[in-house]
Amino acid sequence: MSKSIKTLIKLSKFNVDEKRRVLLALQEREEQIIDEIKRSEEQLAEEQRIAAEDSTGAGFAYGAYAKSWLGRREQLFRMLDSVRAEIITARDAVAEAFSELKTYETVLKERERRAREEADRKEQTFLDEVGLNMFRQRETP
C-alpha cells in the first residue's frame, strides 16, 4: 500500500513541476510582451521627435506610422490580457496540483505514523510478556 502512495507522490511531484514550467513560460511571455510594449512606446517617442524636426519629410509619413502603431499597441495589450488570463489559470492549476501532492504526502505520513505506533505497541506487548514471564519464573519455586 505504501508503495502505491509513493508512486502517486512521484507522479504528483512531476505534475506540479510540469505545471510550474507552464506557468514560468507564460510569465516569461508576459514579460516579453511588456518589453515589446515599452520598446514600441520608446520608438513612437523617437518617431514623434523626428517628425517634429522634419515636418515636410518624416512628418508627412508620421500619420500612417501612428495609425499603425496604435493598431499594434492594441494587439499587444490584447495579447497581454490573454496571457495574464492564462497565467491565472496556470496558477490555479499549480495550486491544485500542489494541494493534491500535499494530500498524498499527508496520507503517507499518517500511514507511516500509524505503522510506527503499531510496531511500538507490538514491541511493548512483547516486552511486557517477556517481563511477566521473567517475573513468573522468579516467583515460581
Backbone bond lengths (Angstrom), bond angles and torsions (degrees), N, CA, C in turn:
res aa  C-N    CA-C-N  psi(-1)  N-CA   C-N-CA  omega(-1)  CA-C   N-CA-C  phi
1 M - - - 1.447 - - 1.532 109.76 -
2 S 1.309 116.94 -41.98 1.461 121.83 -179.53 1.522 111.32 -64.45
3 K 1.329 115.15 -33.26 1.457 119.67 -179.46 1.530 110.52 -65.43
4 S 1.324 116.86 -40.10 1.465 120.05 -179.15 1.525 111.24 -68.35
5 I 1.322 118.24 -37.96 1.471 120.28 178.85 1.529 110.17 -69.05
6 K 1.336 116.23 -34.77 1.467 118.91 176.79 1.526 110.65 -66.46
7 T 1.315 116.83 -36.05 1.466 120.66 175.85 1.523 110.06 -65.43
8 L 1.319 116.38 -42.07 1.465 120.04 177.01 1.529 111.22 -61.84
9 I 1.314 116.45 -38.26 1.471 120.46 178.62 1.523 110.04 -64.47
10 K 1.340 116.79 -44.29 1.467 119.76 178.54 1.524 111.07 -60.24
11 L 1.334 115.73 -46.96 1.465 119.90 178.84 1.527 111.50 -62.46
12 S 1.305 115.55 -39.54 1.453 120.00 -179.56 1.534 111.22 -67.51
13 K 1.334 116.96 -38.57 1.474 120.51 176.43 1.527 110.02 -62.94
14 F 1.329 116.03 -42.20 1.455 120.19 177.96 1.528 110.15 -61.97
15 N 1.314 116.24 -42.78 1.461 121.54 178.43 1.530 111.44 -61.23
16 V 1.324 116.86 -44.02 1.471 121.01 177.82 1.531 109.51 -61.78
17 D 1.320 117.30 -45.70 1.468 120.82 179.62 1.529 111.65 -60.25
18 E 1.333 116.56 -42.48 1.471 120.34 179.12 1.523 110.87 -63.28
19 K 1.303 116.56 -43.31 1.459 120.33 -179.47 1.526 110.96 -67.84
20 R 1.321 116.86 -34.56 1.480 119.96 175.56 1.521 110.56 -66.44
21 R 1.332 117.13 -38.68 1.468 119.96 177.92 1.528 110.77 -62.32
22 V 1.317 115.82 -42.96 1.465 120.18 178.08 1.527 109.97 -61.33
23 L 1.325 115.99 -45.57 1.463 120.56 179.06 1.519 111.03 -60.70
24 L 1.318 116.52 -44.42 1.462 120.83 179.49 1.525 110.99 -61.34
25 A 1.322 117.18 -42.52 1.468 120.59 178.87 1.524 110.45 -62.82
26 L 1.315 117.26 -40.31 1.466 120.46 178.35 1.528 111.29 -66.13
27 Q 1.328 116.52 -39.79 1.461 119.98 178.58 1.529 110.92 -66.07
28 E 1.319 116.43 -37.56 1.461 119.83 176.36 1.526 110.54 -65.10
29 R 1.339 116.25 -39.98 1.471 120.20 177.87 1.530 109.99 -63.64
30 E 1.319 117.02 -39.05 1.465 120.95 177.69 1.529 110.16 -60.65
31 E 1.321 116.19 -45.37 1.468 120.47 178.74 1.528 111.05 -62.09
32 Q 1.328 117.73 -40.15 1.463 121.48 178.29 1.526 110.93 -61.59
33 I 1.311 116.43 -43.81 1.467 120.17 -179.64 1.523 110.27 -65.13
34 I 1.322 116.85 -42.85 1.467 120.70 178.49 1.524 109.88 -61.50
35 D 1.328 116.77 -43.81 1.468 120.41 177.49 1.524 111.21 -61.49
36 E 1.325 116.27 -40.32 1.459 120.40 179.70 1.531 110.44 -65.68
37 I 1.314 117.24 -38.42 1.468 121.10 176.70 1.523 109.83 -62.75
38 K 1.321 116.60 -45.25 1.475 120.22 179.58 1.520 111.01 -62.53
39 R 1.341 116.20 -43.64 1.472 119.45 179.34 1.524 111.25 -62.31
40 S 1.334 115.81 -41.31 1.466 118.33 -178.86 1.526 110.57 -67.36
41 E 1.326 117.80 -35.27 1.468 120.70 177.27 1.524 110.75 -67.62
42 E 1.333 115.94 -39.22 1.469 119.25 176.27 1.528 110.50 -64.94
43 Q 1.324 116.12 -40.26 1.466 120.58 179.08 1.526 109.92 -65.65
44 L 1.325 117.73 -38.63 1.466 121.33 177.54 1.524 109.97 -61.75
45 A 1.323 116.32 -45.49 1.469 119.87 179.51 1.528 110.16 -60.34
46 E 1.323 116.58 -40.61 1.474 120.47 178.68 1.528 110.41 -65.51
47 E 1.330 117.25 -43.29 1.466 120.80 177.92 1.527 110.76 -63.13
48 Q 1.319 117.02 -38.38 1.465 120.31 178.13 1.529 110.12 -64.01
49 R 1.324 116.12 -41.36 1.469 120.43 179.00 1.522 110.09 -63.03
50 I 1.324 116.84 -45.87 1.470 121.43 -179.71 1.532 110.07 -63.76
51 A 1.334 116.53 -42.91 1.469 120.70 -179.75 1.519 110.92 -63.84
52 A 1.324 116.81 -37.22 1.460 120.04 179.53 1.525 110.84 -67.86
53 E 1.307 118.41 -34.52 1.468 122.59 -179.77 1.526 111.70 -73.42
54 D 1.323 116.83 -35.06 1.460 121.43 -175.66 1.526 109.12 -128.37
55 S 1.322 116.36 79.36 1.459 120.86 -173.96 1.522 112.96 -69.00
56 T 1.317 118.81 -22.87 1.465 119.82 -178.56 1.519 112.10 -85.00
57 G 1.319 119.07 -39.13 1.459 122.10 -176.91 1.519 111.64 -90.25
58 A 1.326 115.65 -79.41 1.463 121.40 -177.27 1.516 111.26 -68.88
59 G 1.310 116.92 -31.94 1.458 121.12 -179.83 1.510 111.87 -62.31
60 F 1.316 117.02 -34.02 1.454 121.71 179.71 1.536 111.41 -65.23
61 A 1.325 116.59 -37.96 1.470 121.70 -178.09 1.524 112.57 -85.52
62 Y 1.328 116.70 -10.26 1.474 120.03 -175.88 1.526 112.21 -61.44
63 G 1.312 118.58 -37.62 1.469 121.88 -177.96 1.522 111.43 -57.48
64 A 1.323 116.91 -45.88 1.466 120.78 178.70 1.527 110.42 -65.89
65 Y 1.345 115.76 -39.46 1.460 119.67 178.77 1.529 110.36 -63.04
66 A 1.325 116.64 -44.91 1.472 120.73 -177.86 1.530 110.43 -63.33
67 K 1.329 116.66 -40.23 1.464 120.02 178.66 1.532 110.31 -63.88
68 S 1.309 116.53 -44.44 1.465 121.80 177.79 1.527 110.39 -62.66
69 W 1.332 116.19 -41.76 1.463 121.33 -179.26 1.524 110.61 -63.00
70 L 1.317 117.53 -42.12 1.469 120.69 179.59 1.533 110.99 -62.22
71 G 1.331 116.48 -40.93 1.466 120.01 177.10 1.520 111.72 -63.17
72 R 1.320 115.67 -44.27 1.471 120.42 179.58 1.524 110.41 -65.17
73 R 1.324 116.76 -40.70 1.467 121.76 -179.68 1.531 109.37 -62.45
74 E 1.328 116.62 -44.81 1.459 121.13 178.69 1.528 110.55 -60.78
75 Q 1.317 115.80 -42.33 1.466 120.94 178.43 1.536 110.52 -62.55
76 L 1.329 117.04 -42.97 1.468 120.70 178.93 1.525 111.30 -62.83
77 F 1.314 117.24 -41.07 1.464 119.52 179.38 1.528 111.81 -68.74
78 R 1.333 118.04 -34.19 1.468 120.00 174.16 1.528 109.89 -64.68
79 M 1.336 115.67 -42.46 1.468 119.96 177.90 1.524 110.16 -61.77
80 L 1.337 116.41 -42.24 1.464 121.08 179.97 1.528 110.41 -63.04
81 D 1.321 117.07 -44.70 1.471 120.19 177.66 1.522 111.03 -60.64
82 S 1.313 116.33 -41.75 1.462 121.20 179.98 1.526 111.27 -63.65
83 V 1.321 116.07 -46.00 1.474 120.22 -179.94 1.522 109.93 -64.77
84 R 1.310 117.21 -39.72 1.468 119.76 179.48 1.532 111.07 -64.66
85 A 1.315 117.09 -37.03 1.471 119.82 175.87 1.533 109.94 -64.82
86 E 1.326 116.39 -40.91 1.468 120.09 177.59 1.527 110.76 -64.90
87 I 1.333 116.83 -36.38 1.468 120.81 178.60 1.528 109.97 -63.03
88 I 1.312 116.83 -42.50 1.466 120.12 178.82 1.530 109.85 -61.15
89 T 1.323 116.17 -45.08 1.466 120.57 178.50 1.529 110.72 -62.50
90 A 1.344 116.19 -42.75 1.468 120.71 -179.43 1.532 110.70 -65.65
91 R 1.324 117.18 -39.39 1.480 120.10 177.70 1.523 110.48 -62.33
92 D 1.335 115.75 -42.19 1.464 119.35 177.78 1.534 110.58 -62.42
93 A 1.328 116.22 -39.91 1.472 120.24 179.24 1.528 110.84 -65.39
94 V 1.336 116.93 -40.32 1.469 120.43 177.53 1.528 109.70 -63.85
95 A 1.318 116.37 -45.50 1.470 120.19 -179.61 1.525 111.29 -61.19
96 E 1.330 115.97 -41.62 1.463 120.14 179.49 1.531 111.14 -65.97
97 A 1.339 116.43 -43.99 1.468 120.66 179.48 1.524 110.49 -64.90
98 F 1.333 116.35 -39.29 1.460 120.63 179.37 1.528 110.31 -66.64
99 S 1.316 116.41 -40.22 1.460 120.65 177.82 1.530 110.65 -62.10
100 E 1.327 115.63 -42.06 1.463 120.56 177.97 1.531 110.26 -62.20
101 L 1.324 116.45 -43.78 1.464 120.73 177.94 1.523 110.56 -59.35
102 K 1.323 116.79 -46.74 1.464 120.56 -178.92 1.525 110.99 -63.68
103 T 1.316 117.00 -34.52 1.467 120.13 177.24 1.523 110.27 -62.82
104 Y 1.336 116.15 -47.22 1.470 119.56 178.52 1.527 111.35 -61.80
105 E 1.328 116.62 -41.90 1.471 119.87 179.73 1.529 110.73 -64.74
106 T 1.311 116.74 -38.40 1.465 120.58 178.24 1.523 110.70 -65.17
107 V 1.320 116.12 -42.64 1.470 120.59 177.66 1.526 110.04 -60.35
108 L 1.337 116.39 -44.99 1.463 119.96 179.51 1.526 111.13 -62.06
109 K 1.323 116.82 -45.69 1.470 119.78 179.54 1.523 111.03 -61.28
110 E 1.321 116.57 -40.91 1.469 120.16 179.53 1.527 110.73 -65.42
111 R 1.335 116.76 -41.39 1.465 119.62 177.47 1.524 110.64 -63.88
112 E 1.314 117.19 -42.66 1.462 120.37 178.90 1.521 110.84 -64.66
113 R 1.352 117.28 -39.84 1.468 120.79 178.36 1.535 110.28 -62.62
114 R 1.338 115.43 -45.29 1.477 118.87 179.01 1.526 111.40 -63.98
115 A 1.316 117.29 -38.82 1.470 120.96 178.91 1.529 109.94 -64.53
116 R 1.352 116.58 -41.47 1.476 119.69 177.59 1.521 110.69 -63.84
117 E 1.331 116.62 -43.41 1.462 120.16 179.41 1.526 110.69 -62.27
118 E 1.328 116.38 -41.96 1.464 120.84 179.14 1.530 110.32 -64.42
119 A 1.325 116.53 -43.34 1.473 120.24 178.40 1.527 110.36 -64.30
120 D 1.332 116.50 -42.11 1.471 120.45 178.11 1.530 110.68 -63.41
121 R 1.329 116.96 -41.16 1.465 121.24 179.52 1.528 110.45 -63.59
122 K 1.340 115.50 -44.48 1.472 119.23 179.12 1.521 110.87 -63.73
123 E 1.334 116.22 -41.51 1.469 119.94 179.03 1.526 110.01 -63.53
124 Q 1.331 117.21 -42.87 1.457 120.54 -179.98 1.526 110.80 -65.03
125 T 1.322 116.65 -39.44 1.464 120.55 177.38 1.531 110.10 -62.38
126 F 1.324 116.68 -43.87 1.458 121.32 178.59 1.530 110.43 -62.10
127 L 1.346 116.47 -46.95 1.475 119.77 179.92 1.523 111.41 -63.72
128 D 1.338 116.51 -38.61 1.468 119.37 177.07 1.520 110.40 -62.55
129 E 1.320 116.62 -41.21 1.462 120.95 179.76 1.529 110.63 -65.58
130 V 1.338 116.81 -42.56 1.466 120.71 178.00 1.524 109.66 -62.59
131 G 1.311 116.10 -43.94 1.473 120.03 179.24 1.517 111.76 -63.43
132 L 1.311 116.19 -41.68 1.461 120.84 179.41 1.526 110.57 -65.03
133 N 1.343 116.85 -41.45 1.469 120.18 178.06 1.518 110.81 -64.54
134 M 1.328 117.78 -40.75 1.468 119.89 178.69 1.528 110.15 -64.44
135 F 1.338 116.25 -40.08 1.454 120.09 178.56 1.527 110.39 -63.47
136 R 1.309 117.35 -42.03 1.459 121.61 -179.61 1.527 110.46 -65.00
137 Q 1.351 116.31 -39.45 1.448 119.16 -179.59 1.534 110.80 -65.98
138 R 1.310 117.55 -36.31 1.460 120.01 178.16 1.510 111.47 -71.51
139 E 1.312 118.27 -32.93 1.451 122.99 -176.99 1.539 112.06 -80.33
140 T 1.314 117.67 -24.99 1.453 121.40 -178.33 1.548 107.87 -86.06
141 P 1.349 115.92 125.92 1.472 118.40 -179.83 1.498 114.46 -77.41
